Amino acid sequence: MIVPVRCFTCGKVIGSSFEEYKRRTGEGENPGKVLDELGLDRYCCRRMILSHVELIEEIMHFD
């Protein structure tokens, strides 16, 4: 679905970091290093980004 705006556990804003994370890891950068540079140090915030699955394109076919 859509990436959450805030971490469910701690409430830190993470939604603005997802597009850059996706772009940089797509270019071949190390995901751990990218998360560190984006300021996502807590494991709860990292979990939100790493476990996100984009399904919006598949769901839109059922309008």
Jmol script that loads the backbone (N, CA, C; Angstrom):
load data "model"
ATOM      1  N   MET A   1       0.843  -1.179   0.000  1.00  0.00           N
ATOM      2  CA  MET A   1       0.000   0.000   0.000  1.00  0.00           C
ATOM      3  C   MET A   1       0.887   1.241   0.000  1.00  0.00           C
ATOM      4  N   ILE A   2       0.443   2.281   0.624  1.00  0.00           N
ATOM      5  CA  ILE A   2       1.199   3.526   0.682  1.00  0.00           C
ATOM      6  C   ILE A   2       2.075   3.490   1.921  1.00  0.00           C
ATOM      7  N   VAL A   3       3.314   3.938   1.794  1.00  0.00           N
ATOM      8  CA  VAL A   3       4.239   3.922   2.921  1.00  0.00           C
ATOM      9  C   VAL A   3       3.679   4.798   4.042  1.00  0.00           C
ATOM     10  N   PRO A   4       3.731   4.327   5.277  1.00  0.00           N
ATOM     11  CA  PRO A   4       3.205   5.120   6.395  1.00  0.00           C
ATOM     12  C   PRO A   4       3.998   6.413   6.576  1.00  0.00           C
ATOM     13  N   VAL A   5       3.322   7.464   6.998  1.00  0.00           N
ATOM     14  CA  VAL A   5       3.967   8.751   7.210  1.00  0.00           C
ATOM     15  C   VAL A   5       4.851   8.706   8.446  1.00  0.00           C
ATOM     16  N   ARG A   6       4.374   8.043   9.495  1.00  0.00           N
ATOM     17  CA  ARG A   6       5.125   7.955  10.746  1.00  0.00           C
ATOM     18  C   ARG A   6       5.359   6.502  11.124  1.00  0.00           C
ATOM     19  N   CYS A   7       6.411   6.275  11.885  1.00  0.00           N
ATOM     20  CA  CYS A   7       6.693   4.950  12.421  1.00  0.00           C
ATOM     21  C   CYS A   7       5.586   4.592  13.408  1.00  0.00           C
ATOM     22  N   PHE A   8       5.075   3.380  13.330  1.00  0.00           N
ATOM     23  CA  PHE A   8       3.992   2.960  14.211  1.00  0.00           C
ATOM     24  C   PHE A   8       4.428   2.875  15.663  1.00  0.00           C
ATOM     25  N   THR A   9       5.695   2.612  15.912  1.00  0.00           N
ATOM     26  CA  THR A   9       6.176   2.407  17.268  1.00  0.00           C
ATOM     27  C   THR A   9       6.587   3.702  17.952  1.00  0.00           C
ATOM     28  N   CYS A  10       7.465   4.482  17.306  1.00  0.00           N
ATOM     29  CA  CYS A  10       8.012   5.667  17.984  1.00  0.00           C
ATOM     30  C   CYS A  10       7.420   6.982  17.493  1.00  0.00           C
ATOM     31  N   GLY A  11       6.771   6.995  16.350  1.00  0.00           N
ATOM     32  CA  GLY A  11       6.132   8.209  15.850  1.00  0.00           C
ATOM     33  C   GLY A  11       7.026   9.110  15.019  1.00  0.00           C
ATOM     34  N   LYS A  12       8.247   8.697  14.719  1.00  0.00           N
ATOM     35  CA  LYS A  12       9.158   9.509  13.906  1.00  0.00           C
ATOM     36  C   LYS A  12       8.652   9.555  12.463  1.00  0.00           C
ATOM     37  N   VAL A  13       8.793  10.700  11.818  1.00  0.00           N
ATOM     38  CA  VAL A  13       8.371  10.858  10.423  1.00  0.00           C
ATOM     39  C   VAL A  13       9.335  10.090   9.526  1.00  0.00           C
ATOM     40  N   ILE A  14       8.803   9.132   8.768  1.00  0.00           N
ATOM     41  CA  ILE A  14       9.636   8.307   7.887  1.00  0.00           C
ATOM     42  C   ILE A  14       9.153   8.324   6.440  1.00  0.00           C
ATOM     43  N   GLY A  15       7.957   8.815   6.195  1.00  0.00           N
ATOM     44  CA  GLY A  15       7.379   8.775   4.855  1.00  0.00           C
ATOM     45  C   GLY A  15       8.178   9.526   3.820  1.00  0.00           C
ATOM     46  N   SER A  16       8.848  10.597   4.235  1.00  0.00           N
ATOM     47  CA  SER A  16       9.614  11.395   3.282  1.00  0.00           C
ATOM     48  C   SER A  16      10.921  10.729   2.885  1.00  0.00           C
ATOM     49  N   SER A  17      11.347   9.707   3.601  1.00  0.00           N
ATOM     50  CA  SER A  17      12.618   9.038   3.331  1.00  0.00           C
ATOM     51  C   SER A  17      12.481   7.860   2.370  1.00  0.00           C
ATOM     52  N   PHE A  18      11.281   7.376   2.145  1.00  0.00           N
ATOM     53  CA  PHE A  18      11.102   6.148   1.387  1.00  0.00           C
ATOM     54  C   PHE A  18      11.517   6.279  -0.071  1.00  0.00           C
ATOM     55  N   GLU A  19      11.151   7.367  -0.732  1.00  0.00           N
ATOM     56  CA  GLU A  19      11.480   7.519  -2.153  1.00  0.00           C
ATOM     57  C   GLU A  19      12.990   7.558  -2.375  1.00  0.00           C
ATOM     58  N   GLU A  20      13.704   8.294  -1.511  1.00  0.00           N
ATOM     59  CA  GLU A  20      15.162   8.341  -1.665  1.00  0.00           C
ATOM     60  C   GLU A  20      15.783   6.989  -1.355  1.00  0.00           C
ATOM     61  N   TYR A  21      15.255   6.297  -0.337  1.00  0.00           N
ATOM     62  CA  TYR A  21      15.754   4.958  -0.019  1.00  0.00           C
ATOM     63  C   TYR A  21      15.576   4.027  -1.224  1.00  0.00           C
ATOM     64  N   LYS A  22      14.411   4.070  -1.811  1.00  0.00           N
ATOM     65  CA  LYS A  22      14.105   3.212  -2.958  1.00  0.00           C
ATOM     66  C   LYS A  22      15.015   3.536  -4.151  1.00  0.00           C
ATOM     67  N   ARG A  23      15.229   4.819  -4.402  1.00  0.00           N
ATOM     68  CA  ARG A  23      16.076   5.240  -5.522  1.00  0.00           C
ATOM     69  C   ARG A  23      17.524   4.808  -5.305  1.00  0.00           C
ATOM     70  N   ARG A  24      18.040   5.077  -4.122  1.00  0.00           N
ATOM     71  CA  ARG A  24      19.454   4.783  -3.858  1.00  0.00           C
ATOM     72  C   ARG A  24      19.740   3.291  -3.800  1.00  0.00           C
ATOM     73  N   THR A  25      18.842   2.502  -3.231  1.00  0.00           N
ATOM     74  CA  THR A  25      19.066   1.057  -3.210  1.00  0.00           C
ATOM     75  C   THR A  25      18.892   0.471  -4.608  1.00  0.00           C
ATOM     76  N   GLY A  26      18.050   1.084  -5.421  1.00  0.00           N
ATOM     77  CA  GLY A  26      17.900   0.655  -6.806  1.00  0.00           C
ATOM     78  C   GLY A  26      19.161   0.888  -7.622  1.00  0.00           C
ATOM     79  N   GLU A  27      19.943   1.878  -7.216  1.00  0.00           N
ATOM     80  CA  GLU A  27      21.210   2.166  -7.890  1.00  0.00           C
ATOM     81  C   GLU A  27      22.330   1.275  -7.384  1.00  0.00           C
ATOM     82  N   GLY A  28      22.041   0.440  -6.384  1.00  0.00           N
ATOM     83  CA  GLY A  28      23.029  -0.522  -5.924  1.00  0.00           C
ATOM     84  C   GLY A  28      23.725  -0.188  -4.615  1.00  0.00           C
ATOM     85  N   GLU A  29      23.288   0.851  -3.912  1.00  0.00           N
ATOM     86  CA  GLU A  29      23.917   1.192  -2.637  1.00  0.00           C
ATOM     87  C   GLU A  29      23.498   0.201  -1.553  1.00  0.00           C
ATOM     88  N   ASN A  30      24.315   0.106  -0.517  1.00  0.00           N
ATOM     89  CA  ASN A  30      24.047  -0.765   0.621  1.00  0.00           C
ATOM     90  C   ASN A  30      22.834  -0.227   1.400  1.00  0.00           C
ATOM     91  N   PRO A  31      21.773  -1.026   1.579  1.00  0.00           N
ATOM     92  CA  PRO A  31      20.580  -0.547   2.284  1.00  0.00           C
ATOM     93  C   PRO A  31      20.852  -0.061   3.707  1.00  0.00           C
ATOM     94  N   GLY A  32      21.722  -0.727   4.435  1.00  0.00           N
ATOM     95  CA  GLY A  32      22.030  -0.308   5.801  1.00  0.00           C
ATOM     96  C   GLY A  32      22.675   1.061   5.848  1.00  0.00           C
ATOM     97  N   LYS A  33      23.587   1.304   4.923  1.00  0.00           N
ATOM     98  CA  LYS A  33      24.265   2.591   4.858  1.00  0.00           C
ATOM     99  C   LYS A  33      23.292   3.700   4.471  1.00  0.00           C
ATOM    100  N   VAL A  34      22.398   3.410   3.544  1.00  0.00           N
ATOM    101  CA  VAL A  34      21.405   4.400   3.120  1.00  0.00           C
ATOM    102  C   VAL A  34      20.490   4.766   4.293  1.00  0.00           C
ATOM    103  N   LEU A  35      20.037   3.781   5.037  1.00  0.00           N
ATOM    104  CA  LEU A  35      19.175   4.055   6.189  1.00  0.00           C
ATOM    105  C   LEU A  35      19.902   4.892   7.233  1.00  0.00           C
ATOM    106  N   ASP A  36      21.177   4.605   7.459  1.00  0.00           N
ATOM    107  CA  ASP A  36      21.965   5.397   8.403  1.00  0.00           C
ATOM    108  C   ASP A  36      22.079   6.849   7.947  1.00  0.00           C
ATOM    109  N   GLU A  37      22.341   7.055   6.667  1.00  0.00           N
ATOM    110  CA  GLU A  37      22.495   8.410   6.137  1.00  0.00           C
ATOM    111  C   GLU A  37      21.181   9.178   6.117  1.00  0.00           C
ATOM    112  N   LEU A  38      20.060   8.483   6.026  1.00  0.00           N
ATOM    113  CA  LEU A  38      18.751   9.132   6.065  1.00  0.00           C
ATOM    114  C   LEU A  38      18.309   9.435   7.499  1.00  0.00           C
ATOM    115  N   GLY A  39      19.071   8.992   8.471  1.00  0.00           N
ATOM    116  CA  GLY A  39      18.751   9.285   9.864  1.00  0.00           C
ATOM    117  C   GLY A  39      17.811   8.287  10.499  1.00  0.00           C
ATOM    118  N   LEU A  40      17.642   7.126   9.891  1.00  0.00           N
ATOM    119  CA  LEU A  40      16.773   6.097  10.439  1.00  0.00           C
ATOM    120  C   LEU A  40      17.622   5.113  11.237  1.00  0.00           C
ATOM    121  N   ASP A  41      17.905   5.485  12.486  1.00  0.00           N
ATOM    122  CA  ASP A  41      18.800   4.706  13.332  1.00  0.00           C
ATOM    123  C   ASP A  41      18.067   3.665  14.174  1.00  0.00           C
ATOM    124  N   ARG A  42      16.827   3.933  14.517  1.00  0.00           N
ATOM    125  CA  ARG A  42      16.074   3.003  15.364  1.00  0.00           C
ATOM    126  C   ARG A  42      15.600   1.808  14.550  1.00  0.00           C
ATOM    127  N   TYR A  43      15.628   0.650  15.167  1.00  0.00           N
ATOM    128  CA  TYR A  43      15.240  -0.556  14.432  1.00  0.00           C
ATOM    129  C   TYR A  43      13.764  -0.570  14.087  1.00  0.00           C
ATOM    130  N   CYS A  44      12.942   0.144  14.863  1.00  0.00           N
ATOM    131  CA  CYS A  44      11.515   0.176  14.538  1.00  0.00           C
ATOM    132  C   CYS A  44      11.275   0.960  13.248  1.00  0.00           C
ATOM    133  N   CYS A  45      12.001   2.052  13.058  1.00  0.00           N
ATOM    134  CA  CYS A  45      11.863   2.850  11.833  1.00  0.00           C
ATOM    135  C   CYS A  45      12.435   2.110  10.630  1.00  0.00           C
ATOM    136  N   ARG A  46      13.551   1.416  10.837  1.00  0.00           N
ATOM    137  CA  ARG A  46      14.148   0.627   9.763  1.00  0.00           C
ATOM    138  C   ARG A  46      13.182  -0.469   9.315  1.00  0.00           C
ATOM    139  N   ARG A  47      12.498  -1.072  10.281  1.00  0.00           N
ATOM    140  CA  ARG A  47      11.532  -2.128   9.976  1.00  0.00           C
ATOM    141  C   ARG A  47      10.412  -1.597   9.088  1.00  0.00           C
ATOM    142  N   MET A  48       9.959  -0.376   9.385  1.00  0.00           N
ATOM    143  CA  MET A  48       8.862   0.202   8.607  1.00  0.00           C
ATOM    144  C   MET A  48       9.259   0.378   7.139  1.00  0.00           C
ATOM    145  N   ILE A  49      10.490   0.800   6.894  1.00  0.00           N
ATOM    146  CA  ILE A  49      10.961   1.006   5.522  1.00  0.00           C
ATOM    147  C   ILE A  49      11.270  -0.330   4.845  1.00  0.00           C
ATOM    148  N   LEU A  50      11.981  -1.205   5.548  1.00  0.00           N
ATOM    149  CA  LEU A  50      12.415  -2.466   4.940  1.00  0.00           C
ATOM    150  C   LEU A  50      11.260  -3.425   4.655  1.00  0.00           C
ATOM    151  N   SER A  51      10.239  -3.415   5.484  1.00  0.00           N
ATOM    152  CA  SER A  51       9.152  -4.382   5.313  1.00  0.00           C
ATOM    153  C   SER A  51       8.007  -3.851   4.456  1.00  0.00           C
ATOM    154  N   HIS A  52       8.114  -2.620   3.983  1.00  0.00           N
ATOM    155  CA  HIS A  52       7.038  -2.039   3.180  1.00  0.00           C
ATOM    156  C   HIS A  52       6.984  -2.702   1.803  1.00  0.00           C
ATOM    157  N   VAL A  53       5.787  -3.062   1.372  1.00  0.00           N
ATOM    158  CA  VAL A  53       5.572  -3.661   0.049  1.00  0.00           C
ATOM    159  C   VAL A  53       4.620  -2.752  -0.715  1.00  0.00           C
ATOM    160  N   GLU A  54       5.029  -2.318  -1.879  1.00  0.00           N
ATOM    161  CA  GLU A  54       4.194  -1.428  -2.670  1.00  0.00           C
ATOM    162  C   GLU A  54       3.184  -2.242  -3.475  1.00  0.00           C
ATOM    163  N   LEU A  55       1.933  -2.136  -3.103  1.00  0.00           N
ATOM    164  CA  LEU A  55       0.865  -2.864  -3.781  1.00  0.00           C
ATOM    165  C   LEU A  55      -0.131  -1.940  -4.464  1.00  0.00           C
ATOM    166  N   ILE A  56       0.085  -0.637  -4.399  1.00  0.00           N
ATOM    167  CA  ILE A  56      -0.899   0.319  -4.895  1.00  0.00           C
ATOM    168  C   ILE A  56      -1.170   0.132  -6.391  1.00  0.00           C
ATOM    169  N   GLU A  57      -0.146  -0.190  -7.182  1.00  0.00           N
ATOM    170  CA  GLU A  57      -0.344  -0.383  -8.620  1.00  0.00           C
ATOM    171  C   GLU A  57      -1.236  -1.592  -8.898  1.00  0.00           C
ATOM    172  N   GLU A  58      -1.090  -2.648  -8.115  1.00  0.00           N
ATOM    173  CA  GLU A  58      -1.917  -3.835  -8.307  1.00  0.00           C
ATOM    174  C   GLU A  58      -3.358  -3.598  -7.850  1.00  0.00           C
ATOM    175  N   ILE A  59      -3.542  -2.844  -6.807  1.00  0.00           N
ATOM    176  CA  ILE A  59      -4.884  -2.593  -6.268  1.00  0.00           C
ATOM    177  C   ILE A  59      -5.665  -1.647  -7.173  1.00  0.00           C
ATOM    178  N   MET A  60      -4.975  -0.735  -7.832  1.00  0.00           N
ATOM    179  CA  MET A  60      -5.661   0.242  -8.689  1.00  0.00           C
ATOM    180  C   MET A  60      -6.383  -0.411  -9.853  1.00  0.00           C
ATOM    181  N   HIS A  61      -6.034  -1.626 -10.217  1.00  0.00           N
ATOM    182  CA  HIS A  61      -6.717  -2.316 -11.321  1.00  0.00           C
ATOM    183  C   HIS A  61      -8.139  -2.712 -10.942  1.00  0.00           C
ATOM    184  N   PHE A  62      -8.463  -2.709  -9.656  1.00  0.00           N
ATOM    185  CA  PHE A  62      -9.773  -3.145  -9.191  1.00  0.00           C
ATOM    186  C   PHE A  62     -10.738  -2.004  -8.928  1.00  0.00           C
ATOM    187  N   ASP A  63     -10.451  -0.824  -9.458  1.00  0.00           N
ATOM    188  CA  ASP A  63     -11.358   0.329  -9.264  1.00  0.00           C
ATOM    189  C   ASP A  63     -12.697   0.076  -9.901  1.00  0.00           C
TER     190      ASP A  63
END
end "model"
wireframe off; spacefill off
backbone 0.3
color backbone group
